[in-house]
Amino acid sequence: MYVEPNFPSKKALKEAVKAGEYVTVFSPGPFPAPRDGACSVEGPHYPKPHSWYARVTVVDGVVVQVNS
């Protein structure tokens, strides 16, 4: 799973979620992204190499918390 917008670091993701920015989760593959609950995300997006991973909480398709 990935987040949109494409953050270069987990720190940038955490700051955006904390500031209340609109961050969504999507799946590039055949498995759907959750609309509610917890999931693991990674970034930045392909073709850049993944350099960070995080566990997030999603409510109505929007990331509301970065857990790790």
C-alpha positions as CSV (number, residue, x, y, z in Angstrom):
1,M,0.0,0.0,0.0
2,Y,1.1,3.5,-0.7
3,V,-0.1,7.0,0.5
4,E,-1.1,9.9,-1.7
5,P,0.6,12.4,-1.9
6,N,3.9,10.7,-2.4
7,F,6.0,11.6,0.7
8,P,9.8,11.3,0.5
9,S,10.1,10.3,4.2
10,K,8.1,8.9,7.1
11,K,8.8,12.2,9.0
12,A,7.0,14.1,6.2
13,L,4.1,11.7,6.4
14,K,3.8,12.1,10.1
15,E,4.0,15.9,9.9
16,A,1.3,16.1,7.2
17,V,-1.1,13.8,9.2
18,K,-0.5,15.8,12.4
19,A,-1.2,19.0,10.5
20,G,-4.6,17.6,9.3
21,E,-3.7,17.3,5.7
22,Y,-5.7,15.0,3.4
23,V,-3.7,11.8,3.0
24,T,-5.2,8.7,1.4
25,V,-4.1,5.1,1.0
26,F,-4.1,3.2,-2.3
27,S,-3.1,-0.1,-3.6
28,P,-1.3,-0.4,-6.9
29,G,-2.1,-4.1,-7.1
30,P,-5.2,-6.4,-7.1
31,F,-5.9,-6.0,-3.4
32,P,-8.1,-3.1,-2.4
33,A,-6.9,-0.5,0.1
34,P,-8.8,-0.5,3.4
35,R,-11.4,2.3,4.0
36,D,-11.2,1.8,7.8
37,G,-8.7,0.1,10.1
38,A,-5.0,-0.3,10.1
39,C,-2.6,-1.1,7.3
40,S,1.1,-0.9,6.4
41,V,2.3,1.6,3.9
42,E,5.6,2.2,2.2
43,G,7.2,5.0,0.2
44,P,8.2,6.7,-1.8
45,H,6.3,5.3,-4.8
46,Y,7.9,3.1,-7.5
47,P,10.2,3.6,-9.4
48,K,12.1,5.2,-6.5
49,P,13.4,2.7,-4.0
50,H,11.3,2.4,-0.9
51,S,13.1,4.0,2.0
52,W,10.4,4.1,4.7
53,Y,7.6,1.9,6.0
54,A,4.8,2.8,8.5
55,R,1.7,1.4,10.1
56,V,-1.2,3.8,9.7
57,T,-4.8,4.0,10.9
58,V,-7.4,4.8,8.2
59,V,-10.9,6.2,8.7
60,D,-13.2,6.7,5.7
61,G,-10.2,6.2,3.4
62,V,-8.2,9.0,5.1
63,V,-5.0,8.5,7.2
64,V,-5.7,9.8,10.7
65,Q,-2.7,8.4,12.6
66,V,0.8,7.2,11.9
67,N,1.4,4.4,14.5
68,S,5.1,3.6,13.8
